[in-house]
């Protein structure tokens, strides 16, 4: 009887288990996976507590602002632009020249250091400087330049410098670039479109004065300069020499210095023989060489007549151009 009752109980328990399985058919494996993938309540609370701001921002710091580096932390060095050391607007043999040339402009004329340019043109050049006069010596050239002088002397040639050889505040004796390149027989070109000046090395030396100056022209020109303006300034003497050479170049006057002086009713001292007996001064010889080498006193450019009076033929018939010292000049 007891055994039968126990069998009935087992049967009822088995039936109840089957009924529970039918009510929840989800597999056990699915329940395990669902438990693993679902966050726990604590995890969910932690997730809700996480800040939404930039995680790199520390508490108490405003978001979006740069945080200064802590002491000792490496920082980037600021970019420092180097000062230029060369002048790309003045080229020598195609390369920019050093700023140590001290280039500057005086009334539209480019000035540079005499010593600096000489050593560019000939690295073996020997430089002597006494604080006033500089001498540059190479195997083929002897050049002297003196502060305050109206010319540079190169191999006995006199090159006119209207604004004078200068000694600026930088202490570098300076002269026009054109005069120095001419002395070294280099080529000087200026490109008006780019504004670039180019110097190209040449033979290294200008033709000497002995070979350049016409001896006969120098003889007569230096004497007429002395007779007419020996007591005037150097530029006053040059202006008289300019008039004589302007006549030589003009089609309405003779074509040599002596023939211009010998022309009727022009220079009476020539016809009398006094001019040939004249001994010119050193400044008159220099003035003659300056104008023979192309030096022109700008104020009297193109003048064909001069006088020291008020009632000359030129004063009555020609246009007055300028007055230098005791002379008036006419075109």
Buried (B, 14 or more C-beta within 10 A) or exposed (E): EEEEEEEEEEEEEEEEEEEEEEEEEEEEEEEEEEEEEEEEEEEEEEEEEEEEEEEEBEEEEEEEEEEEEEEEEEEEEEEEEEEEEBBEBBBBEEEBBBBBBBBEEBEEBBBBBBBBBBBBBBEEBEBEBEEEBBBBBBEBBBBBBBBEBBBBBBBBBBBBBBEBBBBBEEEBBBBBBBBBBBBBBBEBEEEEEEEBBBBEBBEBBBEBBEEBBEEEBBBBBBBBBBBBBBEBBBBBBBBBBBBBBBBBEEEEBBEBBBEBBBBEEBBEBBBEEEBEEBEBBEBBBBBBBBBBBEBBBEEBBEBBBBBEEEEBEBBEEBEEBBBBBBBBBBB
